[in-house]
């Protein structure tokens, strides 16, 4: 019961935060110089004042700011994020078209970083002065310090241009014919380099954090008691110590979800991955305000929901947090 009450409060706070983000994003875009009418007139090579006024009236830009904000929030509540003049289609439909590609990239990169990072951290914690520990330290320093676009370009040069193992760009080869597994393998091969690039930074973070927390847990009293009972090393590490050592890693994974989304913009641009990152980049270049606002809203929604799910997962993993 206490868990449900706490979760309800968290959901309410998440909704309030999401509304605040909506208002802030819309206000910042409203304060920015230029509008949709200016962008459309520039693409047309110029327009007179009468045509500009007509365009602003069509998009509701001739109304007071409060009215525009109210209409926008009302549209968001009905899943109407506006109309993209650059792509000539509703923003909601446009985002839903690009969403699967971004989710595939982000979730696979996050899963790869978590699994490999935790395993490397546990291995290095078991032998703090061993070769694995020094390798994890080097990997963390390299992965965290290297810009994600630089890592992506290096992987492209090494494994797409020189060795030619993976495709250069895109999500799939439209010329390939075959069944489901043929296309699935093609998408997997296109996914490998962007996934590794995006996971590189977060793998370093998770490996170092899991190493530190695991070393702390392995020195606790209940672990020494488990060893004194005659349990094997693997039972002590993976059955008793790992569960408690995972809480900080899960917290960091949730907090870093926003960084994964923002990092996807650079990675998708480098690899021409047809997701929301590429869409955001192209919309900014075209000054497509409705699409930019829609992507900002969706990104905020993903981050807030991700943090909420992280908080719930922590309370399920650690019973001590359920009453807080």
N, C-alpha and C positions, 0 to 999 in steps of 0.2 A: 504493500500500500504506500509506504514511504517512497519507494522507488518510483511509482507512478505519479505521485504528487510532485516530486522533484523534477521528473521528466516534463510534466505539464508546465511547470514554471519555466523551464529551459526553453520549451517551445514558444511560450508567450514572449519571452525576451528575444528570441530569434526573430519572431514576426515584427516586433517593434524595431529591432535593428535593421531588418530588411526594408521597412518603410523609410527609416531615416536615410539609408543608402540611396533609395529611390529619389528622395527629395534632394539630397546632396548632388547626385549625378545630374539630375535635370537642371538644377540651379547653376552648376558649373558650365554645362553646355549652353545654357541660356545667356550666361555672362560672356562667353567666348565671342570674339568678333566674327561677323558674318553669319549667315544662316543658309537654309536650304535654297532659298530663292537666289541668293548670290552664286551659289555653286552651280545651280542649273543654268543660270544666265551665262556663266563663264564657259560651261560646256557647249552652249549654243553659240558662243562667239559674241555675246552681248544681248541686251534686252532693254526696252524702254521702261519707264517707271510704271506705266499702266500694266504691262505684263508682269513686272515684279510684284505689284500689289495683288494681282490676280493669283499668282503662285502662293504668296503668303496667305491669302484668304483660303485657298484650297487646302493648305496644310494647317490652318488655324493659327498662323503666326501673327495675325492681326488682332488677336484677343489679348486681354491683360494676362500678366504672368500667372496670377493665381488661377485663372480659368484654364490656361494651358496645363498647369500642373495638375489641377483636378481632373481634367480629361485624361491626362497621361496615366495617373494613378488608377482611375476608373478603367482605362483600357487594360492595364496590367492585371487588374483583378479579374478581368474576363479573358486573360491570356491573349490580348491584342496589344502587341508591342509597336504598332505603327506599320507604315509602308515604306519600303526601301525604293527611293527614286533611282538609285544607281543600278540595282538588280531588277527593278520593276516587278517586285513581288512582296507579299507580306513578310515582315521581319520574323515573326514566329515561325512561319514555314521555312524561311531561309535558315534559321538557327537549327531547327529540327533536322534539316537536310545535312548540315555540317556536324551535328552533335555526335553521331555514332563514331566518326573518325577520331574526334578529340577524346571521347570517352575511352575508346580502344587504346589510344596512345597513352593517356594519362594513367589509367588504371593498370595497364600492363607495366608501365615504368615504375609506378608506385609499388606494385607487387614485387617486381624484380628487385628493387632497391631494399624493400623490407626483408624479403627472404634471404637474399645473399648477404645483406648488411648484418642481419642478426646472426646468421651462421658464422660469418667471419669474426664478428665480435665475440661470440661464444668460444670459438676455436682459439682466438688470441688470448682470451681471459684464462683459459685453462693452462696456458704456458705463457705468462706475461713477458718473459725474456726470450722467447723462441723466435724462429724465423717468421712464423705466421703473424706474430704480434708486430714485428717490424714492418712486414709487408702491409698490414692493415693501416699502420700509421702513415706509411708512404702513400698508400692509396687514398687515404682521407685528405692528406695535404694536397695531393695532386688534383683529386676530384673536386675539392671545395674551392681551390684557387683558380682553376681553369675556367674561363668563360664558356658558357654552354654552346654558343654559336661557334667558338673556336674548336671545341671538341668535335662538334658535328662536321665542320669542314675537314678536319684531320681524318675523321672516319670515312668521309666521302672520298677523299683523295686516296686513302690507303686501301679501302675495301670495295670501292665502286669504280674508281678510275684506273688504279694500278693493278690490283689483283682481280678485280671485276667479279667478286663473289655476290654482292648484293646490288639491287637496282639503284640507280642514281637518284630518282625523285618519284614523287607520286605515291599513290596508295595501291594501285594495281595496274597490270598491263591489259589494256582493253583488247589487244589482239590475240590474247591467249584463249583457246577454246578447250572445253572440257567440262567435267562435272563439278560438284560442290568441293571435293577435296583438292582438285587442281587449283580452283580459284582461292581456296583457303590457304593453300601453301604459297601461292603468289602474294597474297596479302601479308602473310607471315614474313616472307622474305623482304618485302618493302618495309615492314614494321621494325625489323631488327635494329637497324642503325639509329632511327629516331628514338626508339625505346631505350637503347643503351646510352645514347647521348643525354636524354632527359633524366635517366636513372643515375647517372654518374655522380652528380652533386649529392643527391639524397642518400645514395649508397654509402658515401663517405661519412655523412652525418650519423646514419643509423649504426654503422659498424663501430664508430668511436663511442657512441652513447651506450650501445649494448655491451661493449667491452668494459666500460667504466662501471656500469650498473651491475654487470655480472660479477666483476671482481669484488665489488662491495658486498653483494649477496653471498658469494662463496665464503666470505670471512665472517658471516653471521653465526649466531649460536645454534640455530636450528639446523643449519647445514653441517656443522661439526657433529651434532647429535645424530644426524642421518648417517654420516660416515662411521660414527662409533657403533651404529647398529649393524654394520657390515654391508651396507648397500654398495652397489658398484658405482664407479665414477659416472657412468652414463645416467644411471638412475638418479643420482644426486643432482647432476647438472640439468638434465632435461625434464625430470619429473618434479623436482622440488625448487630448484633455484631459478629456472628459466621463467616460470610463471610470474614470480615477483619482479624479475628483472625486466619484463616486457612492458610494465606500466609506463615508465618514462618514454619508452620507444613509441608506444601507441599515442601518447600525448603529443610527442614531436611530430609524428606522422600526420595527425589531424591539424596541427598548427602550420605545418609546412604545405598543406594542401593548396593554399592560395599561391605559394611560390611555385608549385607544380603547374598550376593553371597559367601563371604569368610566364614561366619558362617554356611552356608549350607554344607560346606565340613565336619566340625566337626559333625553336626547333622546327616548327611547322613551316616557317618561312625558309629556313635553310634547306629543308628536304622537300619543299613544295607539297607538304602533307595537306590534303583538302579538309581541314578542320576549322574550328572557330578561331584559332590563332591566325591562320592565313586570311580568314574572312575579316578579322579585326584590322589587320594590317592594310588590306585593300580598302576597307571602309574609311580608315583614317586618311589614306591618300586621296580618296574621292570625296572626303568630307561628308560622308553619308551619315548624318546625325541620327536618324531613327535606328539605323543598324548598330551604330556605336553604343547608343543608349541600351538597346536590347542586349548586346553582348555584355556590357557592364552589369546590367541587372542579372543576367543569367550567371555570370561569374560570381557575383556576390551571393546569389542563391546557392550555388554549388559550395562555396566556401563556408557559408553559415550552416548549411545542412551537414557538411563534412565535419565541422567542429561539434555540432550537436550529436552526431553519431559517434564521434570519438569520445565525447563525455559519457554517453550511454555505454559504450564498450568498456571504458575504464571502470565504471560502476559494476558491470557484470564480471569483469576479471578480478577486481579487488573489492571484496565485500565490505571493507572498512569505509569505502566512499559512498555506500548506498544511502546512508542517512544524512549526507551533507548536501 
